[in-house]
Amino acid sequence: NVGFFPWQKPRSELVRTSLRLLTSSAYRLQSECRKALPAEPGPAPDIQLVTQQVIQCAYDIAKAAKQLVTITTKENNN
C-alpha cells in the first residue's frame, strides 16, 4: 500500500517526490497550453518556445509516471 488516496500519506520519499513532480508538471503543462491560446488581444505568443515548454512538461509527466510504476511494482513485489 503506497498511499495514493488523499487520506493516506505515501510512506516512500521516492513516491512523494514522484507525485510532486507529476503534480507540478501537470500545472505547468496547463499554464503553457493556456499561453498558446491567449484569450485577450495582444502580441502573439512565441509558439516555438511554448511548444518546447509543453514538450518538456509532457516529458516530466511521463518520467514521474514511470517512476511511480517502478516504485510501486518494487514495493508490491516485496
NUKEVO-470537 format. One record per atom (N, C-alpha, C): residue in one letter; atom name; x, y, z. Coordinates in nm, 3 decimals. Example, Ala and Ser with C-alpha at 12.3 -4.5 7.8 and 13.67 -1.06 7.14 Angstrom:
REM NUKEVO-470537
SITE,residu,atome,east,north,up
SITE,A,N,1.319,-0.569,0.780
SITE,A,CA,1.230,-0.450,0.780
SITE,A,C,1.320,-0.330,0.780
SITE,S,N,1.285,-0.225,0.708
SITE,S,CA,1.367,-0.106,0.714
SITE,S,C,1.290,0.003,0.787
This chain:
REM NUKEVO-470537
SITE,residu,atome,east,north,up
SITE,N,N,0.085,-0.119,0.000
SITE,N,CA,0.000,0.000,0.000
SITE,N,C,0.089,0.124,0.000
SITE,V,N,0.089,0.198,-0.110
SITE,V,CA,0.176,0.314,-0.122
SITE,V,C,0.104,0.444,-0.093
SITE,G,N,-0.027,0.441,-0.071
SITE,G,CA,-0.098,0.559,-0.028
SITE,G,C,-0.131,0.658,-0.138
SITE,F,N,-0.206,0.618,-0.237
SITE,F,CA,-0.244,0.711,-0.343
SITE,F,C,-0.376,0.781,-0.314
SITE,F,N,-0.434,0.756,-0.198
SITE,F,CA,-0.559,0.821,-0.163
SITE,F,C,-0.529,0.944,-0.080
SITE,P,N,-0.613,1.049,-0.089
SITE,P,CA,-0.585,1.175,-0.019
SITE,P,C,-0.565,1.159,0.131
SITE,W,N,-0.630,1.062,0.191
SITE,W,CA,-0.619,1.045,0.335
SITE,W,C,-0.499,0.961,0.376
SITE,Q,N,-0.424,0.912,0.280
SITE,Q,CA,-0.306,0.832,0.309
SITE,Q,C,-0.181,0.908,0.268
SITE,K,N,-0.086,0.914,0.356
SITE,K,CA,0.042,0.977,0.323
SITE,K,C,0.135,0.870,0.267
SITE,P,N,0.190,0.894,0.147
SITE,P,CA,0.283,0.793,0.093
SITE,P,C,0.399,0.769,0.188
SITE,R,N,0.433,0.644,0.208
SITE,R,CA,0.541,0.611,0.300
SITE,R,C,0.678,0.641,0.241
SITE,S,N,0.691,0.624,0.114
SITE,S,CA,0.821,0.635,0.049
SITE,S,C,0.848,0.779,0.006
SITE,E,N,0.968,0.826,0.037
SITE,E,CA,1.009,0.960,-0.009
SITE,E,C,1.014,0.963,-0.162
SITE,L,N,1.052,0.852,-0.225
SITE,L,CA,1.055,0.846,-0.371
SITE,L,C,0.915,0.863,-0.429
SITE,V,N,0.815,0.805,-0.365
SITE,V,CA,0.676,0.821,-0.411
SITE,V,C,0.635,0.967,-0.396
SITE,R,N,0.665,1.027,-0.282
SITE,R,CA,0.629,1.169,-0.260
SITE,R,C,0.697,1.258,-0.363
SITE,T,N,0.824,1.232,-0.392
SITE,T,CA,0.897,1.311,-0.491
SITE,T,C,0.835,1.296,-0.629
SITE,S,N,0.802,1.174,-0.666
SITE,S,CA,0.740,1.149,-0.797
SITE,S,C,0.604,1.216,-0.808
SITE,L,N,0.526,1.209,-0.702
SITE,L,CA,0.395,1.273,-0.703
SITE,L,C,0.407,1.424,-0.713
SITE,R,N,0.506,1.482,-0.645
SITE,R,CA,0.528,1.627,-0.655
SITE,R,C,0.565,1.665,-0.797
SITE,L,N,0.655,1.587,-0.860
SITE,L,CA,0.694,1.615,-0.999
SITE,L,C,0.574,1.602,-1.092
SITE,L,N,0.494,1.500,-1.072
SITE,L,CA,0.376,1.479,-1.155
SITE,L,C,0.279,1.596,-1.141
SITE,T,N,0.253,1.638,-1.020
SITE,T,CA,0.159,1.747,-0.996
SITE,T,C,0.211,1.880,-1.050
SITE,S,N,0.335,1.913,-1.021
SITE,S,CA,0.389,2.041,-1.068
SITE,S,C,0.399,2.045,-1.220
SITE,S,N,0.434,1.933,-1.281
SITE,S,CA,0.443,1.927,-1.427
SITE,S,C,0.306,1.942,-1.492
SITE,A,N,0.205,1.885,-1.430
SITE,A,CA,0.068,1.897,-1.484
SITE,A,C,0.021,2.043,-1.477
SITE,Y,N,0.051,2.112,-1.367
SITE,Y,CA,0.015,2.253,-1.357
SITE,Y,C,0.091,2.336,-1.460
SITE,R,N,0.219,2.306,-1.476
SITE,R,CA,0.299,2.378,-1.577
SITE,R,C,0.245,2.354,-1.716
SITE,L,N,0.207,2.229,-1.745
SITE,L,CA,0.152,2.196,-1.877
SITE,L,C,0.025,2.277,-1.903
SITE,Q,N,-0.061,2.283,-1.805
SITE,Q,CA,-0.184,2.360,-1.819
SITE,Q,C,-0.154,2.507,-1.847
SITE,S,N,-0.059,2.562,-1.774
SITE,S,CA,-0.021,2.702,-1.791
SITE,S,C,0.036,2.728,-1.931
SITE,E,N,0.123,2.639,-1.977
SITE,E,CA,0.184,2.657,-2.108
SITE,E,C,0.080,2.645,-2.219
SITE,C,N,-0.014,2.554,-2.204
SITE,C,CA,-0.119,2.539,-2.305
SITE,C,C,-0.208,2.663,-2.310
SITE,R,N,-0.232,2.723,-2.196
SITE,R,CA,-0.310,2.848,-2.195
SITE,R,C,-0.238,2.959,-2.269
SITE,K,N,-0.106,2.963,-2.258
SITE,K,CA,-0.028,3.064,-2.330
SITE,K,C,-0.043,3.050,-2.481
SITE,A,N,-0.059,2.928,-2.527
SITE,A,CA,-0.069,2.902,-2.670
SITE,A,C,-0.202,2.951,-2.727
SITE,L,N,-0.302,2.965,-2.641
SITE,L,CA,-0.435,3.011,-2.683
SITE,L,C,-0.475,3.134,-2.601
SITE,P,N,-0.410,3.248,-2.625
SITE,P,CA,-0.441,3.367,-2.544
SITE,P,C,-0.586,3.411,-2.566
SITE,A,N,-0.652,3.446,-2.456
SITE,A,CA,-0.793,3.485,-2.462
SITE,A,C,-0.810,3.632,-2.497
SITE,E,N,-0.707,3.709,-2.475
SITE,E,CA,-0.719,3.853,-2.499
SITE,E,C,-0.628,3.895,-2.614
SITE,P,N,-0.667,4.003,-2.682
SITE,P,CA,-0.583,4.051,-2.792
SITE,P,C,-0.448,4.100,-2.739
SITE,G,N,-0.350,4.090,-2.820
SITE,G,CA,-0.217,4.131,-2.780
SITE,G,C,-0.115,4.061,-2.866
SITE,P,N,0.010,4.074,-2.828
SITE,P,CA,0.114,4.009,-2.908
SITE,P,C,0.097,3.857,-2.904
SITE,A,N,0.123,3.797,-3.018
SITE,A,CA,0.113,3.651,-3.029
SITE,A,C,0.223,3.587,-2.945
SITE,P,N,0.191,3.474,-2.883
SITE,P,CA,0.294,3.405,-2.805
SITE,P,C,0.401,3.348,-2.897
SITE,D,N,0.518,3.328,-2.841
SITE,D,CA,0.627,3.261,-2.914
SITE,D,C,0.594,3.112,-2.918
SITE,I,N,0.531,3.069,-3.027
SITE,I,CA,0.482,2.932,-3.037
SITE,I,C,0.594,2.830,-3.024
SITE,Q,N,0.711,2.861,-3.078
SITE,Q,CA,0.822,2.767,-3.068
SITE,Q,C,0.862,2.747,-2.922
SITE,L,N,0.868,2.855,-2.846
SITE,L,CA,0.904,2.846,-2.704
SITE,L,C,0.796,2.771,-2.627
SITE,V,N,0.670,2.806,-2.653
SITE,V,CA,0.559,2.738,-2.584
SITE,V,C,0.561,2.589,-2.616
SITE,T,N,0.585,2.556,-2.742
SITE,T,CA,0.590,2.415,-2.783
SITE,T,C,0.702,2.341,-2.710
SITE,Q,N,0.818,2.403,-2.698
SITE,Q,CA,0.929,2.341,-2.626
SITE,Q,C,0.893,2.318,-2.479
SITE,Q,N,0.824,2.416,-2.419
SITE,Q,CA,0.785,2.403,-2.279
SITE,Q,C,0.681,2.291,-2.262
SITE,V,N,0.586,2.282,-2.355
SITE,V,CA,0.484,2.177,-2.350
SITE,V,C,0.551,2.040,-2.360
SITE,I,N,0.645,2.027,-2.452
SITE,I,CA,0.718,1.900,-2.468
SITE,I,C,0.792,1.865,-2.339
SITE,Q,N,0.858,1.963,-2.277
SITE,Q,CA,0.931,1.938,-2.153
SITE,Q,C,0.836,1.895,-2.042
SITE,C,N,0.721,1.962,-2.031
SITE,C,CA,0.622,1.924,-1.929
SITE,C,C,0.572,1.782,-1.951
SITE,A,N,0.542,1.749,-2.076
SITE,A,CA,0.495,1.614,-2.108
SITE,A,C,0.601,1.510,-2.073
SITE,Y,N,0.727,1.543,-2.100
SITE,Y,CA,0.838,1.452,-2.066
SITE,Y,C,0.843,1.432,-1.914
SITE,D,N,0.832,1.543,-1.839
SITE,D,CA,0.839,1.534,-1.692
SITE,D,C,0.722,1.452,-1.636
SITE,I,N,0.604,1.467,-1.697
SITE,I,CA,0.488,1.388,-1.654
SITE,I,C,0.514,1.239,-1.680
SITE,A,N,0.564,1.207,-1.798
SITE,A,CA,0.594,1.068,-1.831
SITE,A,C,0.701,1.011,-1.738
SITE,K,N,0.802,1.093,-1.708
SITE,K,CA,0.910,1.049,-1.619
SITE,K,C,0.856,1.019,-1.480
SITE,A,N,0.772,1.108,-1.427
SITE,A,CA,0.715,1.087,-1.294
SITE,A,C,0.625,0.964,-1.292
SITE,A,N,0.546,0.946,-1.397
SITE,A,CA,0.458,0.829,-1.404
SITE,A,C,0.541,0.700,-1.408
SITE,K,N,0.649,0.701,-1.485
SITE,K,CA,0.736,0.583,-1.492
SITE,K,C,0.799,0.554,-1.355
SITE,Q,N,0.841,0.660,-1.285
SITE,Q,CA,0.898,0.641,-1.152
SITE,Q,C,0.796,0.578,-1.058
SITE,L,N,0.672,0.626,-1.064
SITE,L,CA,0.568,0.571,-0.977
SITE,L,C,0.541,0.424,-1.008
SITE,V,N,0.536,0.390,-1.135
SITE,V,CA,0.513,0.250,-1.173
SITE,V,C,0.629,0.163,-1.123
SITE,T,N,0.751,0.210,-1.144
SITE,T,CA,0.869,0.134,-1.100
SITE,T,C,0.869,0.115,-0.949
SITE,I,N,0.843,0.222,-0.876
SITE,I,CA,0.845,0.216,-0.730
SITE,I,C,0.735,0.125,-0.677
SITE,T,N,0.613,0.143,-0.728
SITE,T,CA,0.502,0.063,-0.676
SITE,T,C,0.517,-0.084,-0.713
SITE,T,N,0.574,-0.111,-0.831
SITE,T,CA,0.597,-0.251,-0.870
SITE,T,C,0.697,-0.316,-0.774
SITE,K,N,0.804,-0.243,-0.742
SITE,K,CA,0.905,-0.297,-0.649
SITE,K,C,0.845,-0.317,-0.512
SITE,E,N,0.767,-0.218,-0.463
SITE,E,CA,0.708,-0.229,-0.329
SITE,E,C,0.606,-0.342,-0.321
SITE,N,N,0.530,-0.360,-0.429
SITE,N,CA,0.428,-0.466,-0.429
SITE,N,C,0.490,-0.604,-0.438
SITE,N,N,0.612,-0.613,-0.493
SITE,N,CA,0.680,-0.743,-0.504
SITE,N,C,0.755,-0.779,-0.377
SITE,N,N,0.767,-0.686,-0.285
SITE,N,CA,0.837,-0.715,-0.159
SITE,N,C,0.743,-0.768,-0.054
